Amino acid sequence: MKNTLIYFSAILLFLSTAEGCKKNKVIAKADDSKIDTASQTAEQPMNKLPLRKINTDQVYTWPGMVDLFTIEQLIVKGDTLFVMVNYGGGCEQHDFTMNTNMMWLKSNPPQLNLFMEHNAHGDKCRAVIKETLAFDITPIKYKEKGAVRLIINENREGAVLYQY
């Protein structure tokens, strides 16, 4: 009888903890429109995502430390940069911002560092959240060159080419 009570209490505790992490989960939902990119490994809904602005402050300094997240994939389509991210959470709203100090790296094509910041607002839940973010990249065109190589969070191997 005592073991049954302990077992039942443990199950009840587990269920209440798991349920607590679900309460404020926000997942971007879009219709069935997909990007038809050959390099895309998984279908991601892209239509109707809110288009975010890139902060172009010339005195911006990368803080170096932000809440953890992983960039799974970058896709440039037209004048939009799609960033597929995953992060731990599920109980709080998470905010992502993209910043640049507009300091061009001399190369052909020119290169620009973009810095993505994540604020988890102290979310302690452990669900793995996958989200696609869309950024308007028209403000970061380099004069009349026609192409810019975008480096996100100093990851040169994962850079993407923006052609316009």
N, C-alpha and C positions, 0 to 999 in steps of 0.2 A: 504494500500500500504506500509506504514511504517513497519507494523508488518510482512508483507511478506518478505520485504528486511532483517529485523533482523533475521527471521527464516531461510532464505536462507543463510545468512552469517554464522549463527551458524552451519548449516549442512556442509558448505564448510570448516569451521575451523576444525570441528570434523574429516572429511574425510582426510584432509591434515595432521593432527596430527597422525591419525591411519596409514596412508600410510608411514609416516616418520619412524615409528618404524619397518617397514618391510624391509628396504633397504639392510641391511647387515646380515640378519638372516641366520645363518649357522646351518644346522641340519645334524647330521651324518646319512648317508643312507647306508644301506647294502642290500644284497639280502634277499630272503625269508627264509634263514636258521634260525632256532630258537633253543633255549636251551630247552631241554625236562626235566625240573626240576619240580617236583610235587609242591614245595613251591612257584613257580613263579605265581604271580597273573595276570600278563598281558604279552602277547607275546612281546618280545624285540628282535630286530634283533641283532645278535651277530657276524655273520660271516663278516670278512673283516674289523673289527674295528681296528684302529691303536693301537698297543700294546705299552703302555707307561711304562717307567722305574720308579721304586721306588728309590728315593734318600736315600742312606744309610749312611748318614754323622753322625759319632759318637758324634759330637759337636752340632748337630741340637737341637734347642730349639723351641718349639711350640709358635707362636706369640700370640695365644689366640683369636685375632680378625682377621677375614677374611671377605670377601664379603659374603653375605648371600646365602645359598643354603641348600637344604634338601636332605639327602640320603634316597631314597625310598626303596631300596633293595640292598642286597649284595649277590652275588653268586660266589662260588668258583667252577671252572670246570677245572680239570687238574691243570696246573701251572698258571692259569689266574684268577685274581679277577675281576669280573664284578661289577661295581658300577653304579646303576641307580640313577641319580640325577635330581632335578628340581631346577630352579632358575628364577628370573625375569630378563628380558632383551629383546634382539632381535635386537639391533642396533649396537652392538660392538662385537668383538671377546672376548670370555671368556676363561680363562686359568685355568686348574686344575693341581695341582701337589700333589703327595703322598710322604711323608717323614717319616723316622724313625731314631732314634738315636741308634738302635740295642741294647737297654737296655732290656734284657729279664726279665720277671716276673717269679719268681720261682713257678712253679705249674706243675701239670701233666694233660694234656700236657702243655709245656711252652707257655707263652703268650707274645705277642709283641704289643706295641702301634704303630699304624700308624696314621699319621696326614695329613689329606687332606686339602689343601689350595685352595681357589678360588679367582681369580682376575678378576673382571668384567670390568676393564679398564674404570670406570666411567659411564657405561651404565645406562641411566636413563629410558629406555623404560620398559614397564610393561607386555609384553607378557610373559606367563609362558612357559619356554623352558624345555623340557624333553630330557635327553641325557643319553646314556649308555657309560661309560668309561671302558676300559680294561687295567689292569695292570699286568705286568709280575712279579710273586711273587717267582720265583726260587731263587733270591739272599737272601731271608729271611728264608731259611730253617734252622732249628736248628739242627746242628750236625747230629746225626743218629737217632733222636727220632721218626721220621715218621709222626709227626703231630705238628701243631702250631695253637693256638687260636689267631686270629687277632682281635684286638680292634681298631675300627676306631674313631678318635676324642673323645676318653675317654668314648665312649658309650659301657659299658660292657654288657648291655642287648642285644645289637644288634651285638655282636661279632660273627664271623664265624670261622669254623674249616677248616684249610688247611691240608689235609692229602696227604702224598707223599710216 
